[in-house]
């Protein structure tokens, strides 16, 4: 799905197509709050629960970082959310939005140590894998 907004009000454009989205996590006093598609499989859901997104950095499919306001209040602080498929949360915990942005601006090979349990021939091992 691709949206191009001339006037900048993406929420309004999305809400016009509300049959595709789940707005149940929005604040109840929001004009976009709607429980019609609550927990319906296949509907898009806002990960920031209605808080405005300040910056998005997508490096690969299922590898992105979002910086957003804590709430719709203009004086609220900012939060970060990172996703990276195939890496444990413990290994990805140290990543920051600034690192994602730096990787986008100046691409370099980075390695991340991912520790996990694995089995081979019915024997359980502790494994350490370096991922790019």
Residue pairs with C-beta under 8 A, 6 or more apart in sequence:
1 20
1 44
3 10
3 13
3 14
5 13
11 32
14 20
14 21
15 21
15 23
15 32
18 34
18 36
18 37
19 37
20 43
20 44
21 37
21 43
21 44
21 45
21 46
22 37
22 38
22 39
22 40
22 43
22 44
22 45
23 32
23 33
23 34
23 35
23 36
23 37
23 46
23 50
24 33
24 34
24 35
24 37
24 38
24 39
25 45
25 46
25 49
25 50
26 32
26 33
26 34
26 46
26 49
26 50
27 33
27 49
27 50
27 71
27 72
30 50
30 72
32 50
37 43
47 66
47 81
48 66
48 68
48 81
50 72
51 68
51 69
51 70
51 71
51 72
51 76
51 79
52 68
52 69
52 72
53 66
53 67
53 68
54 67
54 68
54 69
54 78
55 66
55 67
55 97
55 101
56 64
56 65
56 66
56 67
57 64
57 65
57 66
57 97
57 100
57 101
57 104
58 64
59 100
59 103
59 104
61 85
62 83
62 84
62 85
63 83
63 84
63 85
64 82
64 83
64 100
65 80
65 81
65 82
65 83
65 95
65 96
65 97
65 100
65 101
66 80
66 81
66 82
66 97
67 78
67 79
67 80
67 97
68 78
68 79
68 80
68 81
69 76
69 77
69 78
69 79
70 76
70 77
70 78
70 79
80 96
80 97
82 92
82 95
82 96
82 97
82 100
84 92
84 95
86 114
86 131
87 112
87 114
87 131
88 114
88 115
88 116
90 115
91 112
91 113
91 114
91 115
92 112
95 112
103 110
109 132
110 132
111 130
111 131
111 132
112 130
112 131
112 132
113 128
113 129
113 130
114 128
114 129
114 130
114 131
115 126
115 127
115 128
115 129
116 126
116 127
116 129
117 124
117 125
117 126
117 127
118 124
118 125
118 127
119 125
